[in-house]
Structures are given as structure tokens and as C-alpha cells.
Amino acid sequence: MRVLAVLTAWLLLWTGTAIADPVGDSIRALGTDQSTRVRLAAAASLSRENRDPRAVIALAGALRNDADNGIRRIAALALARMIDARTAPDAMQLAFTALDDAKDNDRSSDVSVAAANTLLKIGRFRPIKASKTPKKKGNGP
């Protein structure tokens, strides 16, 4: 993924041409625009980009950080449509962390319920943590 980003940057510098990046534009709007309507539209747009890990990461960030309850709720619901077995592991981990936190701690019950429902839908994709049980010492095999 990093190699692709470096090659893209090099290509842009070398050709001097900008390439349209609707996902990048939506991510910027979701993270920085003052208008709730614009951020809602950006969240909806990102929810349709279910194969781009940047979209998953941006929606997880909105779920954790956006001040608007509606945007956090939409982000939680969008993640239910986006997470599957093909989701990048780092994006998946960020999504599960944000959903767990929203389910347990969000100040809006609507957001908490949306996060809980999303976790029920995508729970089978949750990464399994490695066990840290110590190995038994002794003469056994």
C-alpha cells in the first residue's frame, strides 16, 4: 500500500497533473468541513467505497471524534456494510475499536445502539487476538 502511495505521488509530481480522488475528497470533507450536511454526504459517499481501507479508517475516525450524533450514527451503520473478510487488517482493527468504544461510551443512545447492532452484524470478522498462555514446563511432549 505504501509503495502504491509513493508511486502515485511520484507520478503526480512527474506529470504535473492531478488525478481525481473522490475517496480522498470525501475523507477531507468528513474530517474538516464545518457543515453537517457536507459531512453527512461525505460519510454516505464513503460508505459506498467498501473496498477502500481509507474509507473504513475515516468512518471509524468520525465515529470516535465527530461532534454530531447523526454523523457518528451514520458512520457506525456504514461500517456494518463495509467490513468483511477482505477488509485490510489495520482498518478492521480501527473499526472494531471505534465500534466497541461507541457501544460502551457514546453520549448518544442512538449511536450506542447503532454501534452495538453493527458489532452483531460484523462480529464474525473480528480479529482473534493471539493467546498469551504460558507453555507448560515439564517432561511432556
Salt bridges, closest charged atoms under 4 A:
ASP21 OD2 - ARG54 NH1 3.01
ASP25 OD1 - ARG28 NH2 2.55
ASP52 OD2 - ARG54 NH2 2.93
ASP66 OD2 - ARG39 NE 2.93
ASP84 OD2 - ARG51 NH1 2.92
ASP84 OD2 - ARG86 NH2 3.10
ASP100 OD1 - ARG126 NH2 2.91
ASP101 OD2 - ARG64 NH2 3.97
ASP104 OD1 - LYS103 NZ 2.92
ASP106 OD2 - ARG72 NE 2.79
